[in-house]
Amino acid sequence: MRTSVSGRFLAGRTRRTGAVLAAGLLALAGTTVPQAAQAADRGEVKVKSDGAASYWAGTVRSDGPGTPRIPECRTAHCDKLQLRVARPGGTWARPGGVQVAIRWDGATEGGLGLFVYRGNTLVAKSTAGVGTAQSVIIPSAPNGSYDVYVSYGVTFGAVDPDPVIAYQGLAEVEYQPAIQPVRDLLPDLKALPQENVTYDNPGSIFGDVAQPGQSCFDSERAEQGARQCLRFDQVLQNVGTGPVELHYSRPSGIFQDEDVWQRIYRSDSTWQDVSAGQVEFHPIHGHYHFKGFAQSELWLTDGAGNLVGSTPAAVAEKVSFCIADTDLVGWGTKGDAALSYPAPACLDPKSTSGGRDYFDMGMSPGWADRYNWYLPDQMIDTYGLADGTYILFTTVDPDDKLSESDETNNCSSVVVELSGLATSQPQAQLRGVGPACP
């Protein structure tokens, strides 16, 4: 099975213009801030309780001035905010810290950095090269003033970054899970409903090309016999109390499938590793993916919205992910973690010893990993199907290889209207969230 490359890894992708580019890049974002979260005063943000988060907004520029005394801001423009922590005594009797996070619209192709200083000391930073958010937690943050710097940057492999990037920020208290009763802190994976369905041409990436007038990549046509590709994004979220974290290794310099182990953390800070299938190395993409992380099916419906028949009209191949924290979907809610599995760090080994390279990948609580519609294998072949209303079901971990706290919420669906399927210009319209998965 051929894996799909992450939407995070844009290097080698051709520049596309107009609505196609806008739609694809907006799919990377999903970062609209609720109106109630907008902050009027950006000069100082205070954290005085363990209640609701405090919010602010700012901008950074490609041509803005640097800040010579801050190493991370000497050659890049940084927006500065003062954070004041004024928590009552005894706050940290329960282990925790102050979370500082930022997020921005992925359509900008921004790759902003987040740095927190206390005086002249850097106390926290988040610098993932790909994604739409950064987040840190200052453990048991002492009361006092902190300087928060947000630096201008661009997404790994960006082709058209904006010169001005707006962002939103928050600061709030986050506590660690209670130790007692001692228990596993398991992930809980969910597939979020698609935001895009399309027959648009996806362009090219990593040398894989969709020919003019085609919605299928050459690789999809050659390897799967695809002829008419309905393309869609997949956004997979972790709403559990612990991360999904995978570990694997290989003989140094050997590129092959490897066994992978899921690390399950417990509330008393111990952990255990359990078998979770395999990762595979894709030579075109040049990195490892966890096998069979998601699968989608397309079902025809009748006029009343009921599924027709006992089998799907079309089934997509199971796709693999190089799992990472890209979207902070738990924005402003309690329980979301600091960014712990940055992209594209999953491309490279974390260490090498004894002739072996050691890797890990994962997804933190409150975060999601996004694969966009313009990536290879983000599709179902609809050639030969009739026009009509269909349900697109997507399931994360379809083979139950991963240990989770809830195995019943892994699937989501959307309603799509397909027309012109017998022509050279098929159309797809997203009609909203679909029914519960069968």
N, C-alpha and C positions, 0 to 999 in steps of 0.2 A: 504494500500500500504506500502511496506517495503522501508525504506530509504536506501540510500547508504552512507557509512561512508567516510569521507574525506580522501584523500591521505595524508593530513597533519598528521593524527593520526595513526602512525605506530605501536603503542604499541600493543603487542600481535601478531604481524605478524611474521611468521616463516622466518628464513633466507633461501634465495634461492640463487643458484649459477649460474655462466655462463651467457649466453646471455639473459636468462629470467630476471635475476636480473638487468643486465646492462640496458636492454630496459626499465624496469619499473622505475628505478631510474632516468634515463635520461629524462623520460617523466616529471619528477618533475621539471626539470630545465628550459629549454627554455631561457637560459641566455647567449647565445653567444654574445660577444661584437663586434660590427662592427670594422673593422680594423682602420677606421678613429678615433675611440674613444680611441685607445691605447695611453697611455702617456709615453713619454720617461724618464722624470725626475720625480721621486717619492718623492724627498726630501721636496718640498714645492709646494703647489698649490695656485694660486691666483685667486680671484674673483674681477675683476676690472670694469666690465660692466654688464648690464643685458642681454647680448647676449648669445652666445653658452656656454654650460657647459665646465668646465675644468675637465679633467679625470686623474686618476692614477691607478696603479695596485700594488698589494702586496700579501703577503702570511702570514699565521699564522700556528703555529705548536702545536701539543699536548704536546710536550716535551720542548717547548721554555721557556725562562726565564720569570719570572713575573716582574711587576713594582710595588715595595712596596708602593710608595706614591699614587698610583691610586687604590682605593678600588676594582674596577671592574677587575683590572689586577694583583692583588696580587697572586692569585692562578691559573690564566690562562694567557697564552702567549698573548700579544697584539702587533699588528703592529701599529706604530705611524707615523702620517703624520702631518706636520704643514700646516694649512690653513691660508692664509693671505687675509683679506677682505680690499679692498682699493677702496671703491665706492665714486663717486663724491658727493658733498653736495646736499641735497635735494632728494636723492635717495628714501628715505622712506616717502616722501610726499604722495606717493601712498602706501597703506598698503601692506606689503609683508615681505619677509625674504630670507635668504640664505638656500637653500636646500643642505643637505649633505646626500648622499646615497651610499650604497654598494650592490653588488649582487655577487652571486657565483653559481657554477654548483651544482644542487641538487643531482647529482650522488655521491657526496662526503658525503651525509647525514650530511652536515655542518649545524650548527645553530649559526652562528656568531652573535656577539653583536656589537653595534655601540654606541660610547660615545664621546661627544664633550665637551671639557673643555676650559674655558678662565681663564688662571692663575690656581688657585686652585679650581675654581668653576665649577661644572658640569652644563652646560647650556642646554644640550639636550641628549636624549638617545633613542634607539630603540632596544628592546630585545625580539621580538616575538620568541617563541620557535620553530615555524615551518614555513617553507617558504624558499624562495631563495633570499630574499632581506631584507634590513632594510633601513629606510629613516626618516630623521628628518628635520624640518625647524626651523632655529633660527630667531625668529621674529625681524624685524627691526635691523638686526645684526650690531652693531657698528663696525666701522673700527678698525682693529688691528689683532693680531695673536690669533689663536685658535689651540688647540691640538686635533687631531682626533685619537681615539684609536679604533682598530678593534680587538675584542677578539675571541680566539678560543673557539668553542663550538660544540655541536652535536645536530642534530634534535631530537625533542621529540620522544622517542621510537625508536631511531636509533639502527640498529643491526650491522653495519659494517662501522663506520666512518673512513675516511682517516686520517692519522696522520699529513698530510700537506694539507692545504686548500688554494687555490688561490682565490683571489677575485678581482673585479674591483670597483672603486669608482668614484664619481663625486661630483662637487660642482657648484651650479648655483643660480642665482636670480630667485625667483618665486614670482609673485604678486597675491594677492587675486583678485577675480572678482570685477569689478567696481560696486559701489553701485547703480548708476543711469544707466538706469531706474530700479526702484525696480522691481524685478522679482523672480520667483522661480529658484533655482539652482538645476536642475533636473539631475538625472543619465541618462545615455544612455547605455543600455546593449547590448552586442554583444556576439554571440557564435563564438569562433575562430575555424578554421578547425582542425580536428583531426591530431595528430602527430603519433598515433599508432593505428593500427587495428590488431587483432591477435586472434588465437585460442589457445594460450599458456595456460598452467595451471597457475592460479593466486596464488597458494599456500594457505595460511590460514591467517586470521586476526580476532581478537576478538573472537576466538573460532569457526569461520565459516571456513569450510574446502572445498577445491576442491579436490576430490579424484584423485589418480594417473591416468593419461590418460584422465582426464576430463577438459573441459574448463569452466564448470559451478560450482559455489559453491553449497554445499548441500542445503543451504537456497533457492537458486534460483530454484533448482530442486523441492524442497518440496512445496514452496509457489507459484511458477509460472508454474510449470510443465516443466521447461526448460530442453532441451536435448542436444542442440548444441549451445554454447554461443559464438557469435562473440563479442569480448571484445574491448573496445575503451576508450580513455580518453575524458574528456570534460573540456574545458578551457573557462570560461565565464568572459568577460572583461567589465569594466565600462569606457566609453570614454566621459562621460558627464561632466558638470561643477559642479555637486554636487554629494555627495555620495548616494548610496542606503543604508539606515540605517533603521533597524527594531527593534522595542521595543515590549516586551511582559513580562508578569509576571505570577506567579502561586502561589497558596496557599503553604506556606512553607512545604516541604516534600511530596507534592502531585505531581505525575508524570502522566501527561495526556496532550492531545492536548489543546492548548491555542490559543485564538485570538491574532493576531499580527497587529501592526500598523507601517506604513511607516512614518518616520519623513522627511518632506520636508523643507529644509532650503531656506531662501530668501536672496537676496543680501544685505538687510538692517539688517541682523543678527537675524531676527525673524524666527519662524518656526511654522509649523502646523503638526498634526498627522492625517493620513487618514487610514481607514481600508484596510488591505492587505491580508486577508485570515487567515491562521493558521500556527502555528508550531506544530510539533509532536515530542513526546519523544520516542526514540527507546531504549528499555531496554538493548539490547545487546551492543549497542554503548555507552549508558550511557549519551546521551546529546540530545539537541533539533536540529531539522532541519526545515528549511522553506519548506513547502509543495510545490511540483510541480514546482521546480525552472528551470527544463530543461526537454526536451523530444527529442528522436531521432526516425527517421523512415528510413527504407531501401526500396528503389525503384529499381526495375529491369529496365534496359535500353536495347534498341535494338542496332543493329550494328552501327547506326548513332549517338548513344548517347542520343536518345530521351527516355523519360520515357514511360514505357509500362503500359497500363491500367489507370484506374482512382483512384485506391487505392494503398497504399504501399504494398509491399510483406510481410513486417513484421514491427511491431511497438513495441518499448520498453516502459516499464512502465515509467511514469513521476517520476523523481528522485528529492530528496530534498537535500538541502545543509545546512550545518552549515557555513554560508557565512563569509569569512574573506579575508584580503589582504595577498596573498601568492606570487604572481609574479608581479614585477614592469615592466609591459610591455610597459609603457610609458617612459622608460629609456631615459634620455637626451632630452625629449621633454617638451615644456612648458605646464603647466597646470596639471602636475601630482602632487599629494598631498603627504604629509608625511604619513607613515604607521599609520593608525588610528584604524584599526580593526584587532588586532593581533590574530593569532592562537597560542595555543588553548584556548585563553581567552573566546571564546564563549561557552566553556563547563560549566562555573561557573557563578552564579549570580553576578552582579555588586554591588548590595546592597540588604539588607533585612530590611523591616520595616513594622509595622502593620500586622505581620503575613503573609507577602507576600515576595517572592523572585523576584527581577527585573533583566531582562536580556536585552542585545542588541547584534546585529551582523550587519555586513555591509561590503561594499566594496568602497574604496576611488577612486576618479578620477585617471586614469592612471594605476590602478591595475587590476589584474585578480585573480580569484579563480580557482584552478586546482583540478580536481578529476581524478585519474589515472585508467588505464584499469584494474589493478589488484584488484580493490575494488568491493565489492558486488553491484550488480545491474547496473554496467557499461557495459551493454551488450544488445544484441538483439538475440533472439533465431532464428536460421536459419534452424532448423531441417525441412526437407521436401522440402526445396527450391532447385532449379536447379542451377548448375554451371553457372556463367555468370558475367557480369559487372553490378555493382549496384551503386547507389548514396546513400550515408549516409547523411541525413539531420539532423541537430541538432538545436533546437530552445530554447533560453533562455526565461523564463517567458511566456510559451505557452498559458496560460489562461489570459494574460494581467491583472494580479492582481496588478502590480506595476506601479506607475506613472513614465513616462520617457519623455525625450525630443523628441525621435524619436522611433516610434514603427515599423518602416519598415525595420530595419537592425538587427533584433534579430536572424536571421537564417544564418547558414553557411552550406557548404556541401563539401564532398570529394568523389572522385571516388575510389571504391574498386573492386578488381577482386577476386572472390570467386571460389575456385575449390576443387574437392575431397569431395563435400558435402555429397555424398552418401557413403563415406568411414569413417573409424575410425580416419583418419588423415586429416581433412579439412585444407585448406590453405587460407590465406587472404593476399592480396598485396595492399598496398596503391599506387594509381596511380596519385595522385595530387588533387588539388582543383577542386571542382565540379561546376556545373552551379548555377545560381541564384535560390533561393528557390521558389517553386510554391506558 
